[in-house]
Amino acid sequence: MKLNKKGFTLIELMIVVAIIGILAAIAIPKFADLINKSKEGATKGALSSVRSALQVYYGDNEGLFPRDNLAVLVAQAKYITDIPLAKLPATGHSDSKVVVTASTITAAGVTDPDAASGDSGGWLYLNDSATPANWGTFVAACTHNDLKGTTRWTMF
């Protein structure tokens, strides 16, 4: 008489569980890294869209940038519907729509946003027409490096 054995042995099941555990240990950090990269990409896209709206405003107003906290850009959604979130992963800053204005900055200019607003997160808009070289500059108000570790957030 033939014994018909079907199923898996305990050893085979343990090996499969161990392999799944190893794959999960590799995949979870990669997945978290992809989430941070997507947040960084969203911030770069948001910077681009607000900077484009600023340039359209500049053209419509004969060479003048807004002197407020960019509320004029979203008024009646003429230039942009809303100020987007600044998502700054791995910096300790929470996502924020806050636009900090800096009417006075030091000679270091926008390459050192600490001089204007500190490392506050959110956005920094340089709205002082007395400094025409920097007037109208819109950057992320963060001095940390990006995920590659090479470029500061303000340089996007």
C-alpha positions as CSV (number, residue, x, y, z in Angstrom):
1,M,0.0,0.0,0.0
2,K,1.2,3.4,-1.0
3,L,1.2,6.3,1.6
4,N,0.2,9.5,-0.1
5,K,1.9,12.3,1.7
6,K,0.8,15.8,0.8
7,G,1.9,19.1,2.3
8,F,5.0,20.8,3.6
9,T,7.4,19.8,6.3
10,L,8.0,22.1,9.2
11,I,11.6,22.7,8.0
12,E,10.3,23.8,4.6
13,L,7.8,26.2,6.2
14,M,10.5,27.7,8.5
15,I,12.8,28.3,5.5
16,V,10.0,30.1,3.6
17,V,9.2,32.3,6.6
18,A,12.9,33.1,7.1
19,I,13.2,34.1,3.4
20,I,10.1,36.3,3.6
21,G,11.5,37.9,6.8
22,I,14.8,38.7,5.0
23,L,13.0,40.2,2.0
24,A,10.8,42.3,4.3
25,A,13.8,43.6,6.2
26,I,15.3,44.8,2.9
27,A,12.1,46.1,1.3
28,I,10.7,48.2,4.2
29,P,13.7,50.7,4.4
30,K,13.7,51.1,0.7
31,F,10.0,51.8,0.7
32,A,10.5,54.5,3.4
33,D,13.2,56.0,1.3
34,L,10.9,56.2,-1.7
35,I,8.3,58.0,0.4
36,N,10.9,60.6,1.4
37,K,12.1,61.0,-2.2
38,S,8.5,61.6,-3.3
39,K,8.1,64.3,-0.7
40,E,11.3,65.9,-1.9
41,G,10.0,65.8,-5.5
42,A,6.7,67.4,-4.4
43,T,8.6,70.2,-2.7
44,K,10.6,70.8,-5.9
45,G,7.5,70.9,-7.9
46,A,5.8,73.2,-5.5
47,L,8.7,75.6,-5.6
48,S,8.6,75.6,-9.4
49,S,4.8,76.4,-9.5
50,V,5.0,79.2,-7.0
51,R,8.1,80.7,-8.7
52,S,6.2,80.5,-12.1
53,A,3.2,82.3,-10.5
54,L,5.6,85.0,-9.2
55,Q,7.0,85.5,-12.6
56,V,3.6,85.9,-14.2
57,Y,2.7,88.4,-11.4
58,Y,6.0,90.2,-12.1
59,G,5.1,90.5,-15.8
60,D,1.5,91.6,-15.1
61,N,2.7,94.3,-12.7
62,E,5.4,95.9,-14.8
63,G,8.4,94.5,-13.0
64,L,7.2,94.5,-9.4
65,F,7.1,91.5,-7.2
66,P,4.5,91.2,-4.4
67,R,5.3,93.1,-1.2
68,D,3.1,90.9,1.1
69,N,3.2,87.3,2.1
70,L,2.0,86.2,-1.3
71,A,-1.6,86.5,-0.4
72,V,-2.0,88.5,-3.6
73,L,-1.0,85.4,-5.7
74,V,-3.9,83.3,-4.3
75,A,-6.5,86.1,-4.2
76,Q,-9.3,85.0,-6.6
77,A,-6.9,82.2,-7.7
78,K,-5.6,84.5,-10.5
79,Y,-2.0,83.3,-10.3
80,I,-2.1,80.1,-8.2
81,T,-5.0,78.5,-6.3
82,D,-3.2,77.9,-3.0
83,I,0.3,78.0,-1.5
84,P,1.4,74.4,-1.6
85,L,2.8,72.4,1.3
86,A,6.5,72.5,1.9
87,K,7.4,68.8,2.6
88,L,10.9,68.6,4.0
89,P,11.6,64.9,4.8
90,A,14.4,63.9,7.1
91,T,14.9,67.5,8.4
92,G,12.7,67.5,11.5
93,H,10.3,70.0,10.0
94,S,6.6,69.2,9.7
95,D,4.8,69.9,6.4
96,S,3.8,73.5,6.3
97,K,2.2,76.1,4.0
98,V,3.4,79.0,6.1
99,V,5.2,81.7,4.1
100,V,7.7,83.6,6.2
101,T,8.6,87.0,4.7
102,A,12.0,88.6,5.1
103,S,12.2,92.3,4.4
104,T,15.8,92.5,5.6
105,I,18.6,90.0,4.9
106,T,22.3,90.2,5.4
107,A,24.8,90.4,2.7
108,A,24.9,86.6,2.6
109,G,21.6,86.7,0.6
110,V,19.4,83.7,0.0
111,T,22.2,81.2,0.0
112,D,22.0,81.6,3.8
113,P,18.4,81.7,4.8
114,D,19.4,81.7,8.5
115,A,20.1,85.3,8.0
116,A,16.5,86.0,7.0
117,S,14.2,83.6,8.9
118,G,16.2,80.9,10.6
119,D,15.6,77.2,10.0
120,S,11.9,77.4,10.4
121,G,10.6,75.1,7.8
122,G,7.8,76.1,5.4
123,W,8.6,78.8,2.8
124,L,10.6,81.9,2.8
125,Y,9.7,84.8,0.5
126,L,12.1,87.8,0.2
127,N,9.7,90.7,-0.2
128,D,11.9,93.7,0.3
129,S,12.2,96.0,-2.7
130,A,15.1,97.8,-1.1
131,T,17.3,94.8,-2.0
132,P,16.5,94.4,-5.7
133,A,19.0,91.5,-6.2
134,N,17.1,89.2,-3.9
135,W,13.6,90.7,-4.1
136,G,11.0,88.1,-5.3
137,T,13.1,85.1,-4.2
138,F,11.0,82.2,-3.0
139,V,12.8,79.3,-1.3
140,A,12.2,76.5,1.3
141,A,13.0,77.9,4.7
142,C,15.3,75.1,5.7
143,T,19.1,74.9,6.0
144,H,19.4,71.1,6.1
145,N,20.8,69.1,3.2
146,D,18.4,67.3,0.8
147,L,18.2,63.5,0.7
148,K,21.3,63.3,-1.4
149,G,23.2,65.3,1.1
150,T,24.7,67.7,-1.5
151,T,22.2,70.5,-2.0
152,R,20.5,72.7,0.5
153,W,16.7,72.9,0.3
154,T,16.9,76.6,-0.5
155,M,18.8,76.0,-3.7
156,F,16.0,74.2,-5.6
